[in-house]
C-alpha cells in the first residue's frame, strides 16, 4: 500500500487504479467498522482515503452470473462522502442476491470490535 501511495503522489497523469477491497485488514487498527451481514465487521478504507486525497472518483464493480459461463459486469460510482460505507452496502446486497458466488472461506470476521465488547 505504501508503494501505491508513493506511485500516485509522483505520477499525476490520467490513470485507472483497481483495488481488491474484499480483504480483511491486517489488524484491528487499520480500518473502519461497519454493520455487515448482521455483525460488526472491519473493512479497509485506504481506497477512500486515497480517493479523497487525490480527488478521484471511485466505482464498485459488480459481477453477476448469467446463463452458463456468461457474466454481466457493471460499475456504480460511489458517493464521495461515503465511499467505504456505500461499498459495504453494495457488497452485502451482492452477497444476499447471490450467496453462492461469494468466497466464504476467508477470515472476514477474525477481528472483534473491542469498543463494543
Backbone as a printed PyTorch tensor [residue, N CA C, xyz], in Angstrom:
tensor([[[  0.8180,  -1.1880,   0.0000],
         [  0.0000,   0.0000,   0.0000],
         [  0.8640,   1.2540,   0.0000]],

        [[  1.9730,   1.2210,   0.7150],
         [  2.8620,   2.3850,   0.7370],
         [  3.4170,   2.6810,  -0.6460]],

        [[  3.6920,   1.6290,  -1.4160],
         [  4.1940,   1.8170,  -2.7760],
         [  3.1290,   2.4520,  -3.6660]],

        [[  1.8810,   2.0770,  -3.4760],
         [  0.7870,   2.6600,  -4.2540],
         [  0.6770,   4.1500,  -3.9580]],

        [[  0.7210,   4.5250,  -2.6940],
         [  0.6300,   5.9340,  -2.3050],
         [  1.7870,   6.7100,  -2.9140]],

        [[  2.9750,   6.1730,  -2.8290],
         [  4.1490,   6.8310,  -3.3930],
         [  4.0010,   6.9880,  -4.9080]],

        [[  3.5260,   5.9500,  -5.5780],
         [  3.3450,   5.9960,  -7.0200],
         [  2.3150,   7.0560,  -7.4000]],

        [[  1.1920,   7.0740,  -6.7020],
         [  0.1450,   8.0470,  -7.0080],
         [  0.6190,   9.4750,  -6.7880]],

        [[  1.4470,   9.6830,  -5.7820],
         [  1.9560,  11.0210,  -5.4890],
         [  2.9220,  11.5090,  -6.5570]],

        [[  3.6330,  10.5990,  -7.1970],
         [  4.6530,  11.0080,  -8.1730],
         [  4.2080,  10.8710,  -9.6260]],

        [[  3.0720,  10.2820,  -9.8820],
         [  2.5630,  10.1000, -11.2480],
         [  1.1820,  10.7450, -11.3470]],

        [[  1.1510,  11.9420, -11.8410],
         [ -0.0950,  12.7100, -11.8740],
         [ -0.8720,  12.5730, -13.1850]],

        [[ -0.3810,  11.7720, -14.1370],
         [ -1.1000,  11.6130, -15.4020],
         [ -2.3700,  10.7880, -15.1920]],

        [[ -3.2390,  10.8490, -16.1910],
         [ -4.5010,  10.1050, -16.1060],
         [ -4.2230,   8.6110, -15.9560]],

        [[ -4.9610,   7.9730, -15.0750],
         [ -4.7690,   6.5410, -14.8260],
         [ -6.0340,   5.9640, -14.2050]],

        [[ -6.1400,   4.6590, -14.2630],
         [ -7.2180,   3.9370, -13.5960],
         [ -6.5540,   2.9790, -12.6160]],

        [[ -6.9980,   3.0020, -11.3720],
         [ -6.4540,   2.1190, -10.3460],
         [ -7.5400,   1.1330,  -9.9390]],

        [[ -7.1800,  -0.1250,  -9.8050],
         [ -8.1010,  -1.1550,  -9.3280],
         [ -7.6020,  -1.6570,  -7.9780]],

        [[ -8.4860,  -1.6840,  -6.9880],
         [ -8.1390,  -2.1750,  -5.6670],
         [ -9.0450,  -3.3580,  -5.3390]],

        [[ -8.4610,  -4.4200,  -4.8430],
         [ -9.2370,  -5.5660,  -4.3800],
         [ -9.6590,  -5.2300,  -2.9570]],

        [[-10.9360,  -5.0030,  -2.7710],
         [-11.4140,  -4.4920,  -1.4850],
         [-11.9620,  -5.5670,  -0.5670]],

        [[-12.1920,  -6.7540,  -1.0590],
         [-12.7850,  -7.7880,  -0.2280],
         [-11.7170,  -8.5410,   0.5500]],

        [[-11.0140,  -7.7960,   1.3850],
         [ -9.9570,  -8.3700,   2.2140],
         [-10.1630,  -7.8930,   3.6380]],

        [[ -9.7560,  -8.6960,   4.5770],
         [ -9.8190,  -8.2930,   5.9710],
         [ -8.5400,  -7.5360,   6.3050]],

        [[ -8.6450,  -6.4130,   7.0160],
         [ -7.4420,  -5.6760,   7.4070],
         [ -6.4970,  -6.5430,   8.2310]],

        [[ -5.2160,  -6.2320,   8.1590],
         [ -4.2040,  -6.9950,   8.8790],
         [ -4.3450,  -6.9090,  10.3840]],

        [[ -4.8000,  -5.7540,  10.8820],
         [ -5.0290,  -5.6240,  12.3200],
         [ -6.2510,  -4.7450,  12.5510]],

        [[ -6.7240,  -4.7430,  13.7670],
         [ -7.9770,  -4.0550,  14.0930],
         [ -7.8590,  -2.5340,  14.0790]],

        [[ -6.6700,  -1.9910,  13.8540],
         [ -6.4770,  -0.5450,  13.8440],
         [ -6.2980,   0.0130,  12.4360]],

        [[ -6.4050,  -0.8400,  11.4180],
         [ -6.1160,  -0.3860,  10.0560],
         [ -7.3640,  -0.3080,   9.1780]],

        [[ -8.5100,  -0.0450,   9.7860],
         [ -9.7360,   0.0620,   9.0060],
         [-10.8430,   0.7030,   9.8060]],

        [[-12.0790,   0.5380,   9.3090],
         [-13.2680,   1.0690,   9.9810],
         [-14.2890,  -0.0350,  10.1380]],

        [[-15.0820,   0.0770,  11.1980],
         [-16.1080,  -0.9160,  11.4990],
         [-17.4310,  -0.5210,  10.8520]],

        [[-18.1040,  -1.5270,  10.2690],
         [-19.4040,  -1.3220,   9.6430],
         [-20.2910,  -2.5170,   9.9610]],

        [[-21.6130,  -2.2930,  10.0610],
         [-22.5210,  -3.4420,  10.1620],
         [-22.5150,  -4.1720,   8.8150]],

        [[-22.3220,  -5.4890,   8.8490],
         [-22.2040,  -6.2710,   7.6190],
         [-22.6940,  -7.6820,   7.8850]],

        [[-23.6960,  -8.1050,   7.1770],
         [-24.2750,  -9.4440,   7.3320],
         [-24.5900,  -9.7630,   8.7900]],

        [[-25.1430,  -8.7680,   9.4890],
         [-25.6210,  -8.9780,  10.8480],
         [-24.5950,  -8.8470,  11.9540]],

        [[-23.3830,  -8.4120,  11.6270],
         [-22.3950,  -8.2240,  12.6940],
         [-21.4010,  -7.1290,  12.3510]],

        [[-20.7920,  -6.5490,  13.3690],
         [-19.7820,  -5.5190,  13.1720],
         [-18.5800,  -6.1410,  12.4730]],

        [[-18.1460,  -5.5150,  11.3770],
         [-17.0860,  -6.0820,  10.5500],
         [-16.1010,  -4.9950,  10.1800]],

        [[-14.8250,  -5.3220,  10.2410],
         [-13.7590,  -4.3830,   9.9290],
         [-13.4720,  -4.3850,   8.4310]],

        [[-13.4290,  -3.1980,   7.8300],
         [-13.1190,  -3.0410,   6.4120],
         [-11.9580,  -2.0760,   6.2330]],

        [[-11.1250,  -2.3510,   5.2470],
         [-10.0750,  -1.4130,   4.8570],
         [-10.7290,  -0.1590,   4.3010]],

        [[-10.1420,   1.0030,   4.5580],
         [-10.6840,   2.2320,   3.9950],
         [ -9.6060,   3.0550,   3.2810]],

        [[ -8.5230,   2.4000,   2.8890],
         [ -7.4350,   3.0960,   2.2030],
         [ -7.8370,   3.6680,   0.8590]],

        [[ -8.6760,   2.9590,   0.1020],
         [ -9.1150,   3.4710,  -1.1960],
         [ -9.8950,   4.7750,  -1.0170]],

        [[-10.7180,   4.8280,   0.0190],
         [-11.4710,   6.0670,   0.2920],
         [-10.5180,   7.2030,   0.6370]],

        [[ -9.5350,   6.9290,   1.4550],
         [ -8.5700,   7.9590,   1.8340],
         [ -7.8020,   8.4800,   0.6230]],

        [[ -7.3590,   7.5680,  -0.2500],
         [ -6.6360,   7.9790,  -1.4530],
         [ -7.5340,   8.7600,  -2.4070]],

        [[ -8.7660,   8.3090,  -2.5720],
         [ -9.7030,   8.9990,  -3.4620],
         [ -9.9460,  10.4290,  -2.9910]],

        [[-10.1030,  10.6100,  -1.7050],
         [-10.3270,  11.9540,  -1.1730],
         [ -9.0730,  12.8120,  -1.2920]],

        [[ -7.9290,  12.2160,  -1.0030],
         [ -6.6650,  12.9710,  -1.0620],
         [ -6.3730,  13.4580,  -2.4780]],

        [[ -6.6130,  12.6130,  -3.4740],
         [ -6.2960,  12.9580,  -4.8610],
         [ -7.5310,  13.3500,  -5.6680]],

        [[ -8.6610,  13.5240,  -5.0080],
         [ -9.9160,  13.9350,  -5.6430],
         [-10.2440,  13.0490,  -6.8430]],

        [[-10.3040,  11.7450,  -6.5850],
         [-10.5760,  10.7550,  -7.6280],
         [-11.9470,  10.1250,  -7.4290]],

        [[-12.6580,   9.8790,  -8.5050],
         [-13.9250,   9.1560,  -8.3750],
         [-13.6600,   7.6770,  -8.1030]],

        [[-14.6220,   7.0070,  -7.4780],
         [-14.4890,   5.5880,  -7.1570],
         [-15.7450,   4.8650,  -7.6330]],

        [[-15.5370,   3.7160,  -8.2630],
         [-16.6450,   2.8670,  -8.6890],
         [-16.5020,   1.5030,  -8.0350]],

        [[-17.6230,   0.8650,  -7.7710],
         [-17.6320,  -0.5160,  -7.3050],
         [-18.0320,  -1.3730,  -8.4970]],

        [[-17.3640,  -2.4910,  -8.6480],
         [-17.6560,  -3.4250,  -9.7370],
         [-18.5400,  -4.5410,  -9.2120]],

        [[-19.5760,  -4.8620,  -9.9600],
         [-20.4510,  -5.9720,  -9.6230],
         [-20.4240,  -6.9600, -10.7770]],

        [[-20.2430,  -8.2270, -10.4470],
         [-20.2600,  -9.2810, -11.4610],
         [-21.4270, -10.1970, -11.1460]],

        [[-22.2980, -10.3810, -12.1230],
         [-23.4520, -11.2630, -11.9400],
         [-23.3910, -12.3830, -12.9460]],

        [[-23.6200, -13.5720, -12.4550],
         [-23.6360, -14.7370, -13.3370],
         [-24.9350, -14.7580, -14.1260]],

        [[-24.8160, -14.9320, -15.4050],
         [-25.9910, -15.0540, -16.2790],
         [-26.1900, -16.5340, -16.5750]],

        [[-26.3860, -16.9000, -17.8000],
         [-26.5740, -18.2980, -18.1620],
         [-25.2490, -18.9710, -18.4580]],

        [[-25.1040, -20.2200, -18.0080],
         [-23.8970, -20.9910, -18.2980],
         [-22.6420, -20.3050, -17.7860]],

        [[-21.7260, -20.0110, -18.6860],
         [-20.4780, -19.3620, -18.2880],
         [-20.4680, -17.8830, -18.6660]],

        [[-21.6320, -17.2860, -18.8660],
         [-21.7500, -15.8680, -19.2020],
         [-21.9240, -15.0400, -17.9300]],

        [[-21.2650, -13.8920, -17.9070],
         [-21.3380, -12.9890, -16.7640],
         [-21.6410, -11.5800, -17.2500]],

        [[-22.2550, -10.8040, -16.3790],
         [-22.5230,  -9.3970, -16.6510],
         [-21.7270,  -8.5780, -15.6470]],

        [[-20.9730,  -7.6150, -16.1340],
         [-20.1590,  -6.7550, -15.2750],
         [-20.7350,  -5.3490, -15.3290]],

        [[-20.9180,  -4.7550, -14.1630],
         [-21.4040,  -3.3780, -14.1180],
         [-20.5770,  -2.5820, -13.1070]],

        [[-20.5680,  -1.2810, -13.2980],
         [-19.8410,  -0.3790, -12.4030],
         [-20.8060,   0.6870, -11.9000]],

        [[-20.7180,   0.9940, -10.6010],
         [-21.5500,   2.0210,  -9.9860],
         [-20.6340,   3.0070,  -9.2750]],

        [[-20.7850,   4.2870,  -9.5750],
         [-19.9570,   5.2900,  -8.9000],
         [-20.4230,   5.4350,  -7.4550]],

        [[-19.4720,   5.5170,  -6.5510],
         [-19.7730,   5.6450,  -5.1280],
         [-19.7320,   7.1120,  -4.7350]],

        [[-20.6000,   7.5260,  -3.8060],
         [-20.6220,   8.9370,  -3.3910],
         [-19.3420,   9.3040,  -2.6360]],

        [[-18.7970,  10.4360,  -2.9560],
         [-17.5240,  10.8910,  -2.3880],
         [-17.5350,  10.9350,  -0.8650]],

        [[-18.6780,  11.2720,  -0.2800],
         [-18.7270,  11.4460,   1.1730],
         [-18.8430,  10.1320,   1.9410]],

        [[-19.1310,   9.0170,   1.2510],
         [-19.3250,   7.7410,   1.9600],
         [-18.8590,   6.5720,   1.1020]],

        [[-17.6430,   6.6000,   0.6350],
         [-17.1420,   5.5840,  -0.2920],
         [-17.1530,   4.2010,   0.3390]],

        [[-16.5150,   4.0430,   1.4830],
         [-16.4090,   2.7210,   2.0920],
         [-17.7680,   2.2200,   2.5700]],

        [[-18.5420,   3.0800,   3.1980],
         [-19.8620,   2.6740,   3.6830],
         [-20.7550,   2.2090,   2.5390]],

        [[-20.7170,   2.9210,   1.4210],
         [-21.5470,   2.5380,   0.2790],
         [-21.0230,   1.2650,  -0.3540]],

        [[-19.6970,   1.0890,  -0.3890],
         [-19.1290,  -0.1700,  -0.8870],
         [-19.6420,  -1.3430,  -0.0470]],

        [[-19.6290,  -1.1960,   1.2660],
         [-20.0860,  -2.2610,   2.1610],
         [-21.5510,  -2.5970,   1.8690]],

        [[-22.3730,  -1.5870,   1.6580],
         [-23.7880,  -1.8160,   1.3330],
         [-23.9290,  -2.5840,   0.0180]],

        [[-23.1290,  -2.2020,  -0.9970],
         [-23.1770,  -2.8980,  -2.2870],
         [-22.7350,  -4.3540,  -2.1420]],

        [[-21.6530,  -4.5800,  -1.3960],
         [-21.1520,  -5.9340,  -1.2040],
         [-22.1950,  -6.8030,  -0.5130]],

        [[-22.8010,  -6.2780,   0.5400],
         [-23.8140,  -7.0480,   1.2560],
         [-25.0000,  -7.3760,   0.3430]],

        [[-25.4460,  -6.4120,  -0.4600],
         [-26.5630,  -6.6560,  -1.3880],
         [-26.1860,  -7.7150,  -2.4210]],

        [[-24.9410,  -7.6600,  -2.9300],
         [-24.4840,  -8.6650,  -3.8940],
         [-24.4770, -10.0580,  -3.2740]],

        [[-24.0110, -10.1730,  -2.0560],
         [-23.9440, -11.4680,  -1.3700],
         [-25.3480, -12.0020,  -1.1020]],

        [[-26.2420, -11.1410,  -0.6730],
         [-27.6030, -11.5850,  -0.4010],
         [-28.3130, -12.0120,  -1.6870]],

        [[-27.9850, -11.3620,  -2.8010],
         [-28.6030, -11.7070,  -4.0830],
         [-28.0700, -13.0300,  -4.6150]],

        [[-26.7440, -13.2670,  -4.4880],
         [-26.1110, -14.4840,  -5.0000],
         [-25.0950, -15.0240,  -3.9840]],

        [[-25.5450, -15.5810,  -2.8690],
         [-24.6030, -16.0500,  -1.8440],
         [-23.6550, -17.1300,  -2.3530]],

        [[-24.0640, -17.8880,  -3.3450],
         [-23.2080, -18.9500,  -3.8790],
         [-21.9850, -18.3940,  -4.6260]],

        [[-21.9910, -17.1160,  -4.9390],
         [-20.8780, -16.5210,  -5.6850],
         [-19.8220, -15.8850,  -4.7780]],

        [[-20.0840, -15.8380,  -3.4810],
         [-19.1420, -15.2030,  -2.5670],
         [-18.2360, -16.2500,  -1.9480]],

        [[-16.9610, -15.9660,  -1.8670],
         [-15.9860, -16.8780,  -1.2700],
         [-16.0900, -16.7860,   0.2560]],

        [[-16.6280, -17.8250,   0.8700],
         [-16.8600, -17.8290,   2.3120],
         [-15.6750, -18.3550,   3.1070]],

        [[-14.6180, -18.7650,   2.4470],
         [-13.5180, -19.4140,   3.1530],
         [-12.5410, -18.4380,   3.7930]],

        [[-12.5990, -17.1560,   3.4430],
         [-11.6360, -16.2440,   4.0510],
         [-12.0580, -15.8600,   5.4650]],

        [[-11.1950, -15.2000,   6.1720],
         [-11.4290, -14.9090,   7.5900],
         [-11.9360, -13.4740,   7.7740]],

        [[-13.0950, -13.1790,   7.2150],
         [-13.6670, -11.8280,   7.2840],
         [-13.8650, -11.3710,   8.7200]],

        [[-14.2260, -12.2690,   9.6280],
         [-14.5520, -11.8730,  10.9910],
         [-13.4800, -12.2900,  11.9950]],

        [[-12.2290, -12.2560,  11.5890],
         [-11.1690, -12.6380,  12.5280],
         [-10.9160, -11.5480,  13.5750]],

        [[-11.3460, -10.3240,  13.3190],
         [-11.1850,  -9.2310,  14.2820],
         [-12.5030,  -8.9810,  14.9990]],

        [[-12.4230,  -8.6080,  16.2540],
         [-13.5980,  -8.2490,  17.0380],
         [-13.4760,  -6.7830,  17.4410]],

        [[-14.5860,  -6.0540,  17.3480],
         [-14.6020,  -4.6580,  17.7140],
         [-14.5680,  -4.5540,  19.2400]],

        [[-13.4330,  -4.2030,  19.8020],
         [-13.2590,  -4.1710,  21.2540],
         [-14.0320,  -3.0200,  21.8990]],

        [[-14.3820,  -1.9930,  21.1170],
         [-15.1350,  -0.8690,  21.6710],
         [-16.5740,  -1.2550,  21.9850]],

        [[-17.0870,  -2.2910,  21.3240],
         [-18.4690,  -2.7030,  21.5500],
         [-18.5620,  -3.9340,  22.4610]],

        [[-17.4610,  -4.3840,  23.0370],
         [-17.4850,  -5.5760,  23.8980],
         [-17.1220,  -5.2130,  25.3240]]])
